[in-house]
Amino acid sequence: MTLRRLGYALLCLWLLHWGARELAAYAGRHWRKHGPPPIESERAPGWMPPPTRSRASENRFRSPETDVSQ
């Protein structure tokens, strides 16, 4: 393989990579349905609700020796 062919192959790979990124950016901007305006959303913009704690997550860190339910 000559150096020129290697250069063309690398250029072609770079162009394919660039094109895929441009297509993904365009799809992210134009192909998705618009959601509700932030003012009508169920939570405030930039606010994330705290995680919920379940019985399984509480028992995950408890060792069997410290079980006081018996």
C-alpha positions as CSV (number, residue, x, y, z in Angstrom):
1,M,0.0,0.0,0.0
2,T,1.5,3.3,-1.0
3,L,1.6,6.4,1.1
4,R,-0.9,8.1,-1.2
5,R,-3.5,5.4,-0.8
6,L,-3.1,5.4,2.9
7,G,-3.6,9.2,2.9
8,Y,-6.8,8.8,0.8
9,A,-8.1,6.1,3.1
10,L,-7.5,8.2,6.2
11,L,-9.1,11.2,4.6
12,C,-12.1,9.2,3.6
13,L,-12.5,7.8,7.1
14,W,-12.2,11.3,8.6
15,L,-14.9,12.6,6.2
16,L,-17.2,9.7,7.1
17,H,-16.7,10.4,10.8
18,W,-17.4,14.1,10.3
19,G,-20.5,13.4,8.2
20,A,-21.9,11.0,10.8
21,R,-21.4,13.6,13.6
22,E,-23.1,16.3,11.5
23,L,-26.0,14.0,10.7
24,A,-26.4,13.2,14.4
25,A,-26.3,16.9,15.4
26,Y,-28.9,17.7,12.7
27,A,-31.1,14.8,13.8
28,G,-30.9,15.9,17.5
29,R,-32.1,19.4,16.6
30,H,-34.8,18.7,14.0
31,W,-36.1,15.1,14.1
32,R,-37.3,15.1,17.7
33,K,-40.8,16.1,18.8
34,H,-40.9,19.3,20.8
35,G,-41.8,18.9,24.5
36,P,-43.8,21.3,26.6
37,P,-42.4,24.7,27.4
38,P,-40.3,24.7,30.6
39,I,-42.9,26.9,32.4
40,E,-45.6,24.3,31.8
41,S,-43.4,21.4,32.8
42,E,-44.1,19.4,35.9
43,R,-40.7,20.3,37.4
44,A,-38.7,23.5,37.3
45,P,-36.0,23.8,34.7
46,G,-32.7,22.5,36.0
47,W,-34.2,20.8,39.0
48,M,-34.0,17.1,39.5
49,P,-36.0,15.3,42.1
50,P,-34.1,13.5,44.9
51,P,-33.7,9.7,44.5
52,T,-36.3,7.6,46.2
53,R,-35.2,5.1,48.9
54,S,-36.7,1.7,48.8
55,R,-36.4,-1.1,51.3
56,A,-34.1,-3.0,49.0
57,S,-31.6,-0.2,48.8
58,E,-31.6,0.1,52.6
59,N,-31.0,-3.6,53.1
60,R,-28.2,-3.8,50.5
61,F,-25.6,-2.2,52.9
62,R,-26.8,-3.9,56.1
63,S,-24.8,-6.9,57.2
64,P,-26.6,-10.0,58.6
65,E,-24.9,-9.6,62.0
66,T,-26.5,-6.3,62.6
67,D,-30.1,-7.4,61.9
68,V,-32.1,-6.3,64.9
69,S,-35.5,-7.5,63.7
70,Q,-35.1,-10.9,65.4
